[in-house]
Amino acid sequence: MEQWFSLKHQEHDALLFFRMGDFYELFFGDAEAASLALDITLTQRGMHDDAPIPMCGVPVGTAQIYLSRLIRRGFRVAVAEQTETPSKGQKGPLRREIIRVITPGTLTEDELLEAGRANTLLAVIAPDKRRKEQLGAAWIDISTGTLEMLSLKRDTLAELLARLAPSEIVAEPSLIPADYAGLLTPSTACPDQAAAERTIKEAYHVAQIDSLGDFSTEQSIACAVLLNYVRRSQAGGLPRLAPPIDHGLDTIMGLDPATRSSLDILQSRDGGTKHTLFSSVNHTTMAAGTRLLASWLSSPSTDLTLITQRQEGWDWLHQHLQLATTLRDILKQAPDSARALGRISSGRPLPRDLAALRDTLRAANLITEALKAFATDAMPARIRQIGASLYGRADTLLERLDAALNPDLPAKIEDGGVIAPGFDAELDHQRDLRDNSRRLVAQLQVRLAEHYNITSLRIRHHNQLGYVIEVPTAAGRSLRQHEELSFRQGTASLARFSNEELTSLNQAILEASEKADQLERHLFTDLAQQCLNTPALDEIGLALAELDVLLSCATLMARGSWCRPVMTEGQDFSLHACRHPVVEAALQDNPAHNSPFIANDCALPPEKHAILLTGPNMAGKSTFLRQNALAVILAQAGLPLPAQEAKIGIVDRLFSRVGAADDLARGRSTFMVEMTETAAILNQAGPRSLVVVDEIGRGTSTLDGLSIAWATLEALHSQLRCRTIFATHYHELGALLDTLPRLGAYTMAVREWKGEVIFQHEVHPGLAQKSWGLHVAKLAGIPTTIIQRARTLLTRLEEDHRSNHHAASLPLFEQQDPSPQPALPPTALDTIEHTLKELDPDSLSPREAHNVLYQLKTLLEGHPTANTPHDESAAS
């Protein structure tokens, strides 16, 4: 166990898969944890400190299945392989070394990865250990080699995490939000600038880091932390890396975590991928295309030129549907070349990886030929660029792979038969020697059976003994009398012998097999290296993936009722007959629903850039809000829209606060979550933003909620001047139509017929006249007696309201006084600012929050107080 202890010390926080023959075995605490996680038998082997050693194991041949289950449960696994063979080993145990540490962010095997999802490993650092406001981030998908870097402020980290959805995060724990603690691999390593640059130069084999780009200090350090972690996981090696990309945020639409959650872009709120925006528009045929489409949707662009180029590409393909069909059929045969290259560069290539690159190059040539027939001036620039990336870029490599690879490939190089006959003369010669000797063995078996008159005599290959003569035990007793035979082994039913001729043949076969295997490995390695030395493979893979996404868009257009939106740099927002793509897809998939989705218009011109939306529950307000937000994401991802026509000005940030829920893990109520999200909107939205909000202020008392909703709508309309759709049940907000000149009103159409309510799911100009809450309660199954009692109470309350209150008579609803407030004394401002900066709202008790409010109020009135925010003696 000495060797095991030594290796375990190297990776003490990982489960150690210790190779023992045909098994990976685990010991001590590793065995106990793995047996529980994998539901396999826990046994014992040997003693340590006078106690039995817990042990379990999994077969090498099926290890990937068990590794997948362990990684999904959050374990890190260190794999220790035998690095010498028994024949070459010295006395004592065979040497073993950790060849790899498998973590959620360092996977390369298809069996461990989701084909259509990027597997992102993220590193985050703060160069200034005291302030920690300026951060550096670097992330990589080592299955494809893509690496990106970013400088960012700490308050934008949550948005980056939501966009990347990393599989693993390497960072100092204090930097990462609690929501991501399960993905964290703690690290306090933070090299200085000089050490970081050395790490990057060594990884990319360049003399100067400037040749890769102009990166900030925090970007370089984050990249070095990332590369060092990857190198450790790969036992000192690095996979093939694409040049690092400076991932600027200036050309990406801002989407905070709350917005992503409410819109179900890539993942639904239940954690699945069904019934998402991605699932409703995904018609890609390649895994790489699927990942690229997800990237476009997760990072909508604000670059009008890029959006237009994407639109032109799929619009042209839609106009040439026969060509599009041909191209899609070709792409269906194209494997995942990016991940095949990733495995090759990691030193774990499989025969199918070389075949994947061969088939990718074949597909590239077929697509080039198909595009040539349509190469006119009308072909868009994006399609031309794709064609140029594919045309004749790696024909020499394709010819070599075609000649080298057997049509029927084995799963592993160790199985033999990867290299086709005729590719290498020496390999053919060694194979002939091996196979001819095997024929001689077969002939020898016939001669020996006749000579000894034993029809059941067989010559078989044994793992330890090589080729031996096998006869039944009874016949074996007579053969022992023959001097030309040497007894090798006996069992209850068989006796095994050898003779001089068989020993000679056995040696010849062994030598020829070893030479053939060595030569085949060498040829295979040369082919893999040639693939790595062909940069065009990267460009070809990216071009095919983009073509796949554009063809997916053309497929959407071919379904009808989808359009190419007109995109501008202004503040336009006009959707005609727009639909919610996810809801519509769900209705189409459900045969029980015969009614089509009801399309609606939405216009937010500069003169009416805000909408007050009213209407009852179940009438479709939330769906209307979300479909307009989703339309912006689709448009700026460069995709078609589910509408008859659309015109949208570039949106720099999209905010969607639809359907808040509590956050019990962090001790936040639904109302607190709602207010936090609303605060983010009011602090970050601007004139080019789009805000869609639903039911602001519903989590508190009626007057509190109405006041908050009122003030929020005023701010969105008059101060931020952003495009806004503001849904509410507070009909009193309709009074704002008289005071806010750029506010329009829409309502969800409802029809009452024979005492029943029909929700028409149509948006009409105007304000809702009733809430219809009792009708919804009745539909939900509330007992009739309760409904009747509620109706009586509602009538009484409405009469009281009409007689005692009128919206215009309440000070709350008077026109906002535009005159500025008197400036606070500098000392008061300074004290208030300092007090607020020192507070952590989530950690305050109700009493402490009460004290803070009194203190701030006293400061405003010009009476300093000695109480501190945490002095509970000031209130009882």
Secondary structure, DSSP 8 states (H G I E B T S, - for coil): -HHHHHHHHHTTTSEEEEEETTEEEEEHHHHHHHHHHHT---EEEEEETTEEEEEEEEEGGGHHHHHHHHHHTT--EEEEEE-S-TTT--SSS--EEEEEEE-TTS---GGGS-TTS---EEEEE-SSTTT--EEEEEEEETTTTEEEEEEEEGGGHHHHHHHH--SEEEE-GGGS-GGGGGGEEE------HHHHHHHHHHHHT-S-GGGT----HHHHHHHHHHHHHHHHHTTT--------EE--STTB-EE-HHHHHHHTSSS-TTS-STTSHHHHH----SHHHHHHHHHHHHS-B--HHHHHHHHHHHHHHHHTHHHHHHHHHHHTT---HHHHHHHHHTT---HHHHHHHHHHHHHHHHHHHHHHTT-STTS-HHHHHHHHHHTTSSHHHHHHHHHHB-SS--SSGGG---B-TTS-HHHHHHHHHHHHHHHHHHHHHHHHHHHHT-TT-EEEEETTTEEEEEEEHHHHHHHTT-TT-EEEEE-SSEEEEE-HHHHHHHHHHHHHHHHHHHHHHHHHHHHHHHHHT-THHHHHHHHHHHHHHHHHHHHHHHTSS-B--EEESS--EEEEEE--HHHHHHHHH-TT--S----EEEE--GGG-EEEEE--TTSSHHHHHHHHHHHHHHHHHT--BSSSEEEEE--SEEEEE-S---BGGGTB-HHHHHHHHHHHHHHH--TT-EEEEE-TTTTS-HHHHHHHHHHHHHIIIIII--EEEEE-S-GGGGGGGGT-TTEEEEEEEEEEETTEEEEEEEEEES--S---HHHHHHHTT--HHHHHHHHHHHHHHHHHHHHH--GGGSGGGS----S------HHHHHHHHHHHHH--GGG--HHHHHHHHHHHHHHHTT------TT-GGG--
